[in-house]
Amino acid sequence: MTVPTLTPASTRAVDGGSPIRLLIAEDEAHLGTILEQFMTARGFAVRMVRDGRTALELLRSEAFDVALLDVVMPEIDGLEVLRLIREEPLPPEIIVITGNGTIETAIAALKLGAYDFLSKPYRMAEIEVLVRRAWEKRMLARDNLLLKSRLHRSTPAPHFLTQFAPLRAVLSMLEKVAPSASPVLISGESGTGKDLVARLLHAHGEHADGPFIDINCAALAESVLEMELFGVEKGAFPGAEQRKVGLFEMAAGGTLYLDNIGDLALKLQGKLLRALETGSFFRVGGTQKVEVEVRVIASSTRDLSRMVQAGTFRDDLLHRINTIRIALPPLRDRLVDVLPLAEHFLAQFRRGPVLRLSDDAAGVLERYRWPGNVRELRNVMERAALLATDGVVHARDLPLGAEIGAGARPTPMQVLSLGELERKHIADVLERTNWHQGKAAEMLGISPKTLYRKIREYGFTRPAGRGA
């Protein structure tokens, strides 16, 4: 065994990034100390243990990239530790070391999922090379897992279609701020394209090849949302039988998009703020700090400044996520985009010959006020594409025609505001579910807590004998 002179580390795991997290389990005290000193000097974040049970406990409670396991150790041998830890989600890569190397032991280790097998004596430089290669394999495995987990939501390169000059100016600014790692807050009514802008920011950002992870903060209860965001440690509560990686961790090296951030509970706002300020957090039930580098993009349909004044949103969190602000106008303010968008959606949904809009259909679309914005227009054109005959979409094919009438401009009484539209929709769903708030919340795609708040906000009263 060759022991080189120990010198200050000149290389890191990632250029300028965090060091590779390494666990060494070696019961020979002298050899273990030499190995620990060498790997620390080479820039690794090293933890050293002397027996298999402690190694297993550390591997289950802390996040390591690679582990060096001696086969012969007190308490539990290295192969048993390897077998047990490979059952965990996202386990580290394992390199098995033994002083009594045999073909049978090597085969057993590889069958259990070890990255490689080394016999003593070995060269220290050989260990370093193997650990770095094992780390590279783990990073590839993590990236593949992220790609597979998001594959069903993959879409072509995002494109924001608009001829509205003020919005084109916003998009021009977007191209300038996208490469920055600064947080971005996107505001605008529901259906204006906030999700699309978030994806554009990611696609043109410095870490476009990294994961894009999104979550709707209004769709989950507080306890579930905390676990989804930050993950859960094994044994955190009854039923938590294994560690679960949270979305913050999954978004490492990429973008985390928090839609409807105004619906976060105050407790979660505090935990999110700490994660943004320190770049680290604790999983639910965990004691080991998890460090990540993530760009956060948030969006809201609500006025967060007013929420701060009302005490329902943290002022310090608003300042933290509001480094760059992008405000999207409603579709009724950019009517110049209605027909180009309608034609774009028709081309997207057609199942046969090219579809075109008749003059009466175009007139109806231009006169409508679009309380549901671009999302509503998309849904209308999807329906029209199904009903159209002879390659032409007529006013009768549009669900808006009955409200507006062919050739008549809508009156204020005929146009619902976004709030009125939401109120009517919630009332209809409550009626359809016989005021069962759990079913209604599920149909609406919001949490029961948010539905309860909406019921109070709109002054609804449950009919006697209805729901629960």
C-alpha positions in Angstrom: 0.0 0.0 0.0 1.4 3.4 -1.0 0.6 6.3 1.3 1.3 9.6 -0.5 2.1 12.9 1.1 -1.0 14.7 2.3 -1.5 18.1 0.6 -4.3 20.6 0.6 -7.2 19.6 -1.7 -6.9 21.0 -5.2 -10.0 19.4 -6.7 -13.7 19.3 -5.7 -16.6 17.0 -6.5 -18.1 19.6 -8.8 -16.3 22.7 -10.1 -17.0 25.2 -7.3 -19.7 23.0 -5.9 -20.2 20.9 -2.8 -17.7 18.1 -2.0 -18.5 14.4 -2.5 -20.0 13.0 0.7 -18.1 9.9 1.6 -18.6 7.3 4.4 -15.7 5.1 5.3 -16.4 2.0 7.4 -13.0 0.4 8.3 -12.4 -1.5 11.6 -8.5 -1.3 11.3 -7.9 1.9 13.2 -4.5 2.8 11.6 -5.6 2.1 8.0 -8.9 3.9 8.5 -7.2 7.0 9.9 -4.8 7.1 7.0 -7.6 6.7 4.4 -9.8 9.3 6.2 -6.9 11.9 6.2 -6.1 11.2 2.5 -9.6 11.5 1.2 -10.3 14.6 3.3 -7.1 16.2 1.9 -8.4 15.4 -1.6 -11.5 17.5 -1.0 -14.1 14.9 0.1 -16.5 15.4 3.0 -15.6 12.3 5.0 -17.3 10.5 7.9 -15.4 7.6 9.6 -16.9 4.7 11.5 -15.4 1.4 12.9 -18.3 -1.1 12.8 -21.1 -2.2 10.5 -24.1 -1.2 12.7 -22.9 2.4 13.0 -22.3 2.5 9.2 -25.8 1.2 8.5 -27.4 3.8 10.9 -25.4 6.6 9.3 -26.3 5.6 5.8 -30.0 5.5 6.7 -30.0 8.9 8.6 -27.6 11.0 6.5 -27.1 11.6 2.8 -23.9 10.1 1.3 -22.8 9.9 -2.3 -20.4 7.0 -1.9 -19.5 4.5 0.9 -16.3 2.4 1.3 -17.3 -0.7 3.3 -14.8 -3.2 4.7 -16.2 -6.8 4.5 -15.1 -7.9 8.0 -16.4 -5.6 10.7 -17.9 -5.9 14.2 -21.7 -6.0 14.7 -22.6 -6.4 11.0 -20.4 -7.3 8.1 -20.0 -5.1 5.1 -21.9 -7.4 2.7 -25.0 -7.3 5.0 -24.8 -3.5 5.3 -24.6 -3.4 1.5 -27.7 -5.7 1.1 -29.8 -3.6 3.6 -28.8 -0.2 2.3 -29.5 -1.1 -1.4 -33.2 -1.4 -0.3 -33.3 2.3 0.5 -34.5 4.9 -2.1 -31.6 6.6 -3.8 -28.8 4.7 -1.9 -25.2 5.8 -2.3 -22.8 3.9 -4.5 -20.9 1.2 -2.5 -17.3 0.1 -2.9 -16.5 -3.1 -1.0 -13.0 -3.6 0.5 -11.6 -6.8 2.0 -8.3 -8.2 3.2 -9.3 -11.7 2.2 -10.3 -11.1 -1.4 -11.8 -14.1 -3.2 -13.7 -14.5 -6.4 -16.8 -15.7 -4.5 -16.8 -12.5 -2.3 -16.4 -10.2 -5.2 -19.2 -11.9 -7.1 -21.5 -11.7 -4.0 -20.7 -8.0 -3.6 -21.5 -7.2 -7.2 -24.7 -9.2 -7.2 -25.8 -7.2 -4.2 -25.3 -4.0 -6.1 -21.8 -2.9 -5.2 -20.2 -0.4 -7.6 -16.8 -2.2 -7.4 -14.7 -4.5 -5.2 -11.1 -3.9 -4.0 -8.7 -6.2 -2.2 -6.1 -5.1 0.3 -3.4 -3.8 -0.2 -4.5 -1.1 -2.5 -3.1 2.3 -3.7 -4.7 5.4 -2.3 -4.9 7.0 -5.7 -6.8 4.0 -6.9 -9.4 4.5 -4.1 -9.8 8.2 -5.1 -10.4 7.4 -8.8 -13.0 4.7 -7.9 -14.9 7.0 -5.6 -15.1 9.7 -8.2 -16.3 7.3 -10.8 -18.9 5.9 -8.4 -20.1 9.4 -7.7 -20.5 10.1 -11.4 -22.6 7.0 -11.8 -24.8 8.0 -8.9 -25.3 11.5 -10.5 -26.3 9.8 -13.8 -28.7 7.5 -12.0 -30.3 10.4 -10.2 -30.7 12.4 -13.4 -32.3 9.4 -15.1 -34.7 9.0 -12.2 -35.7 12.6 -12.5 -36.2 12.4 -16.2 -38.4 9.3 -15.9 -40.4 10.8 -13.1 -41.2 13.9 -15.3 -41.4 12.2 -18.7 -45.2 12.0 -18.7 -45.3 15.8 -18.3 -42.6 16.6 -20.9 -43.6 19.1 -23.6 -42.0 20.6 -26.7 -39.8 23.7 -26.2 -42.1 26.4 -24.7 -43.2 29.3 -26.8 -45.2 32.3 -25.8 -47.4 33.5 -28.7 -48.3 37.2 -28.5 -48.5 40.4 -30.6 -49.3 42.6 -27.7 -46.5 45.1 -27.4 -46.3 45.5 -23.6 -46.2 41.7 -23.2 -43.5 41.4 -25.9 -41.5 43.9 -23.7 -42.0 41.6 -20.7 -40.8 38.6 -22.7 -37.8 40.6 -23.8 -36.9 41.3 -20.2 -37.5 37.6 -19.5 -34.7 36.6 -21.8 -32.3 38.9 -19.9 -33.2 37.6 -16.4 -33.4 33.9 -17.3 -29.7 33.2 -17.0 -29.7 34.6 -13.5 -30.1 32.4 -10.4 -32.3 35.0 -8.7 -35.8 34.0 -7.6 -38.7 35.2 -9.8 -42.3 36.0 -8.9 -44.9 35.7 -11.7 -48.2 37.4 -11.0 -51.4 37.4 -13.1 -54.9 36.0 -13.2 -55.6 32.3 -13.6 -55.0 31.2 -17.1 -52.7 34.0 -18.3 -49.7 31.7 -18.9 -47.7 31.8 -15.6 -46.7 28.1 -15.9 -45.5 28.8 -19.5 -43.3 31.7 -18.3 -41.8 29.6 -15.6 -40.8 26.9 -18.1 -39.4 29.6 -20.4 -37.3 30.9 -17.6 -36.0 27.4 -16.9 -35.4 26.6 -20.6 -33.3 29.8 -21.1 -31.6 29.5 -17.7 -28.1 28.5 -16.8 -29.3 25.1 -15.7 -31.7 24.3 -18.5 -30.4 20.7 -18.6 -31.3 20.3 -15.0 -34.7 19.1 -13.7 -37.8 21.3 -13.8 -40.0 20.4 -10.8 -43.4 22.0 -10.3 -46.0 21.8 -7.5 -49.4 23.5 -7.0 -49.4 24.8 -3.5 -53.2 25.2 -3.5 -53.8 21.5 -4.4 -52.5 19.8 -1.2 -53.2 20.0 2.5 -50.5 21.6 4.6 -49.1 18.4 6.1 -48.9 16.6 2.7 -47.4 19.7 1.0 -44.6 19.8 3.6 -43.7 16.2 3.0 -43.9 16.7 -0.8 -41.6 19.7 -0.7 -39.0 18.6 1.9 -39.2 14.8 2.0 -39.7 12.4 4.9 -37.2 10.4 6.9 -37.9 6.7 7.6 -39.8 6.3 10.9 -40.8 10.0 11.0 -44.4 8.8 11.8 -46.3 5.5 11.8 -46.4 4.3 8.2 -43.2 6.1 7.1 -41.3 2.8 6.3 -38.6 4.4 4.1 -37.0 7.7 3.4 -38.9 9.8 0.7 -37.0 12.4 -1.3 -38.8 15.7 -1.5 -39.2 18.0 -4.5 -36.6 20.4 -3.3 -34.1 17.6 -3.4 -35.3 16.4 -6.8 -34.9 19.9 -8.2 -31.2 20.1 -7.2 -29.3 21.6 -10.1 -32.4 22.9 -11.7 -35.7 24.8 -11.1 -38.4 24.4 -8.5 -41.6 26.1 -9.5 -44.1 26.9 -6.7 -47.5 27.6 -8.3 -50.0 29.5 -6.1 -47.5 30.3 -3.4 -50.0 32.5 -1.7 -51.8 29.4 -0.5 -48.8 28.2 1.6 -49.6 28.1 5.3 -47.5 30.5 7.5 -45.6 27.6 9.1 -44.5 26.3 5.7 -43.7 29.9 4.6 -41.2 30.1 7.4 -39.6 26.7 6.5 -39.4 27.8 2.8 -37.8 31.1 3.7 -35.1 29.3 5.7 -34.5 26.9 2.8 -34.1 29.8 0.4 -31.8 31.8 2.6 -29.5 28.9 3.7 -29.8 26.6 0.7 -30.5 23.8 3.1 -33.4 22.2 5.0 -34.4 19.2 7.1 -36.6 16.4 5.9 -39.8 15.8 8.0 -38.6 13.9 11.0 -35.0 14.3 10.1 -31.9 15.7 11.9 -29.5 15.7 9.0 -29.3 18.9 7.1 -29.8 18.5 3.3 -28.0 21.1 1.2 -29.3 21.8 -2.3 -28.7 24.4 -5.0 -32.0 25.2 -6.6 -33.5 28.2 -8.5 -37.0 29.0 -7.2 -39.7 30.5 -9.3 -43.0 31.3 -7.7 -46.4 32.4 -9.0 -49.6 33.8 -7.6 -53.0 34.9 -8.7 -53.5 36.7 -5.4 -52.1 40.1 -4.3 -49.3 39.1 -2.0 -48.7 42.7 -0.8 -52.3 42.8 0.5 -51.8 39.4 2.1 -48.8 40.8 3.9 -50.9 43.7 5.2 -53.5 41.2 6.3 -50.9 39.0 8.1 -51.5 35.9 5.9 -48.2 36.1 4.0 -44.7 36.8 5.4 -43.2 40.1 4.4 -39.6 38.6 4.5 -40.6 35.8 2.2 -42.2 38.2 -0.3 -39.0 40.2 -0.4 -37.0 36.9 -0.9 -39.0 35.7 -3.8 -39.7 39.1 -5.4 -36.2 39.8 -6.6 -37.5 39.8 -10.2 -41.2 40.4 -10.8 -43.1 39.5 -14.0 -46.7 40.6 -14.3 -48.9 39.0 -17.0 -51.9 41.0 -18.4 -55.3 39.3 -18.8 -56.4 38.3 -22.2 -59.2 40.9 -22.3 -56.3 43.5 -22.2 -54.5 41.9 -25.2 -57.4 41.2 -27.5 -55.0 41.5 -30.5 -53.8 38.0 -29.5 -57.3 36.3 -29.4 -57.5 35.3 -33.1 -53.8 34.3 -33.5 -54.1 32.1 -30.4 -57.5 30.7 -31.5 -55.9 29.7 -34.9 -52.9 28.2 -33.1 -55.1 26.1 -30.9 -57.2 25.0 -33.8 -54.1 23.8 -35.6 -53.1 22.0 -32.4 -56.4 20.2 -32.0 -57.5 19.4 -35.5 -57.9 15.8 -36.4 -58.2 16.1 -40.2 -58.1 18.9 -42.7 -56.9 22.4 -41.8 -59.6 24.3 -39.8 -60.4 28.0 -40.3 -62.6 30.5 -38.4 -65.7 31.9 -40.1 -66.2 35.6 -39.9 -69.1 35.2 -37.4 -66.9 33.0 -35.2 -64.1 35.5 -35.3 -66.4 38.2 -34.3 -67.7 36.3 -31.3 -64.2 35.5 -30.1 -63.1 39.2 -30.4 -66.2 40.5 -28.5 -66.0 38.0 -25.6 -64.2 39.2 -22.5 -62.4 35.9 -21.6 -62.7 35.8 -17.8 -60.8 32.5 -17.9 -58.0 34.0 -20.1 -55.9 31.9 -22.4 -56.8 28.7 -20.6 -60.5 29.3 -21.4 -59.8 30.2 -25.0 -57.8 26.9 -25.4 -60.7 24.9 -24.0 -63.2 26.7 -26.3 -61.1 25.9 -29.4 -60.6 22.3 -28.4 -64.4 21.9 -28.3 -64.8 23.9 -31.6 -62.3 21.6 -33.3 -64.4 18.6 -32.4 -67.7 20.2 -33.6 -66.5 21.9 -36.8 -67.8 20.6 -40.1 -66.3 21.1 -43.6 -63.1 22.5 -42.1 -64.9 25.7 -40.8 -65.6 26.8 -37.3 -68.8 28.7 -37.0 -70.2 30.8 -34.2 -72.6 28.0 -33.4 -69.6 25.7 -32.6 -68.5 28.1 -29.9 -70.1 27.8 -26.4 -69.8 31.6 -26.2 -72.3 32.3 -29.0 -75.4 31.8 -26.9 -74.1 34.3 -24.3 -73.0 36.9 -26.7 -75.1 36.4 -29.7 -74.0 36.7 -33.3 -73.2 40.4 -34.1 -74.1 41.8 -30.6 -71.5 43.2 -28.2 -71.8 41.8 -24.7 -73.3 44.0 -22.0 -71.7 44.3 -18.6 -74.5 42.0 -17.3 -73.5 39.3 -19.8 -69.8 39.2 -18.9 -68.7 37.5 -15.7 -65.6 38.7 -13.9 -63.0 36.1 -13.0 -64.2 36.2 -9.3 -67.9 35.8 -10.4 -66.9 32.9 -12.7 -65.1 31.2 -9.8 -68.0 31.8 -7.4 -70.5 30.3 -9.9 -68.2 27.3 -10.6 -67.7 26.5 -6.9 -71.4 26.8 -6.2 -72.2 24.4 -9.1 -69.6 21.8 -7.9 -71.0 22.0 -4.3 -74.5 21.4 -5.6 -73.4 18.5 -7.7 -71.6 16.8 -4.8 -74.6 17.5 -2.4 -72.3 19.8 -0.4 -69.7 17.0 0.3 -66.7 19.3 0.8 -64.1 16.5 0.4 -65.5 15.5 -3.0 -66.0 19.1 -4.1 -62.4 20.0 -3.2 -61.1 17.0 -5.2 -63.2 17.9 -8.2 -62.0 21.6 -8.0 -58.4 20.5 -7.7 -57.9 22.5 -4.4 -57.3 21.5 -0.8 -60.3 21.2 1.6 -58.7 24.1 3.6 -58.8 26.3 0.5 -62.4 25.3 -0.3 -63.4 26.2 3.2 -61.8 29.6 2.9 -63.6 30.1 -0.5 -67.0 29.2 1.1 -66.5 31.8 3.8 -65.2 34.3 1.3 -68.2 34.0 -1.0 -70.7 33.8 1.9 -72.1 30.4 1.0 -74.4 28.7 3.5 -74.8 24.9 3.5 -78.4 23.9 3.0 -79.9 22.0 6.0 -79.2 18.3 5.9 -76.6 18.6 3.1 -73.0 17.4 3.1 -70.3 17.1 5.7 
